[in-house]
Amino acid sequence: MALIKVDNITLRMQQHTLLHNLSLTVNRGEHWLIAGSSGSGKTILLNVLAGLLKPVSGLVAINIEKPHQGREIVLVTAKHHFKDTTNTSNLYYQQRYNSQDADQTVTVLQYLQSMITDTTGTWNVDRVIDLLMLNKLADKSLIKLSNGETKRLRLASALLSHPAILLLDDPLAGLDYDTQLRFSSLLEEITHSGITIIMAGSGFEIPSVITHVAVMEHGNIVQTSPADEFEPPQQPKASAASLGLLSDLLQQYKISSYEQIVGMQNVNIKYSNVDVLSDINWSVIPGDRWALFGHNGAGKSTLLSLINGDNPQAYANHIILFDRKRGSGESIWEIKKKIGFLSPEFYQYFPTDQTALQVVESGYYDTQGLFRPSQPAKAAKALEWLKALQIDQYARHRLKNLPASAQRLCLLARALIKSPDLIILDEPCQGLDKQQRMQFNQLIDAIVEKTGLTLIYVTHYIHELPDCINKVITLQNGRIHNIEKK
């Protein structure tokens, strides 16, 4: 009997067919990669297997051998739902930089201990901490974790529930280079414990434990094959960025007149006597296009928080933003008005029940969502941006229902709509397939060429930088490891 049998299922949501007559059989001992481009239906299928979405027709049968001392199926997704210590309130974005608020969240060790349901199973806290390299993070507050550290923690907590089947949605996204190299051996240890793995991904990287690959297009499986017979998609050719409406929208930009966008002198940030940033000296001038590198937990997000006005410790350091020293009378909102910002953490806490049009218009007010009556002129401009980025078909759709690629472009439009002097893109291509990443970066190159915009771009993938990058800064354990010109 097959472990998983998906027979001719169809799934609809808001009058849209997301999966159509889809069938898949997973036998015992097999581990599958569900491959396909962003928006092909991979995540939807994982949610169906996890029981979170119900097909309108067809059958999904899960045949776990009884008795099983744990959960049958666990899904590890891109977003977490951590609570504060009272277990009543969701965390919020700025909380990660406020020491007092951060004390309201549990530590990594406390969180893992709370996940224990069976002390006799294969997986225990010590083992998952060692496997996922969480030793140095044990006493760290959840809200302080980087995006990659959070993904490792969520995988560790999933193992503590002793699943029979582990579903992983794009698990490599957000992991630093060293963790990506270890990922295959990590999965080998998980499968050796008897867990079946089904993961979603682009198809360009296939861990060694994967035995079979299913390729999805437009909500259906179009190809299945053993992993050793699967041919990854051909290296995509980037299409030219559409500059029709985009060119008109970019006419409003003016080259910054500031002498210095960012200036940091001997900046030090510490939380609970732990050094997060040490002796940072860095200058960003108009026209700079920086790439910011560093391992998970290197201090990249903290560094950006000092620029974006989210970190109160900026006042205790010598930091110049847009020719003014922090603490000289400027408000946080005056700073944010000059910066367009996009990051995985920012998306994590963004209200996803708002429409794409509302999300883009909220960029005028630097709020996480539109919480005031929409203004016709601003809404019209937001729609122009959606059209320029070729995602206007999603204007009335909620952010949570958009494909990952459309979500990223929607938040990019939100960052650009107010014509900022500086744009910060922190891992903006998470969730995008290779072709979408190339097209996204081509779009960034076109914007920079038209505007002379100052840019800080964070990624773990040195080969996926936009061509416009002209300077590189690398952090290592909270210190500047290297600064160079390209």
ABEGO torsion letter per residue (X at the ends): XBABBBBGBBBBBGGBBABBGBBBBBBBGBBBBBBEBBGAGAAAAAAAAAGABBBABEBBBBBBBOBBBEBABBBBBABBBBBBAAGABBBBAAAAABAAAAAABBBAAAAAAAABABAABABBAAAAAAAAGAAAAAABBAAABBAAAAAAAAAAAAAAAGBABBBBBGAABGBBAAAAAAAAAAAAAAAAAGBBBBBBBAGABBBAABABBBBBBGGBBABBBBAAABBBBBBBBBBBBBABAAAAAAAABBBBABABABBBBGBBBBBGGBBABBGBBBBBBBGBBBBBBEBBGAGAAAAAAAAAGABAAAAABBBBBGGBBBGAGBBAAAAAAABBBBBAAAAAABBAABBAAAAAAAAAAGBBEBABBBBAAAAAAAAAAAAAAGAAAAAABBAAABBAAAAAAAAAAAAAAAGBABBBBBGAABGBBAAAAAAAAAAAAAAAAAAGBBBBBBBABAAABBAABABBBBBBGGBBABBBBX
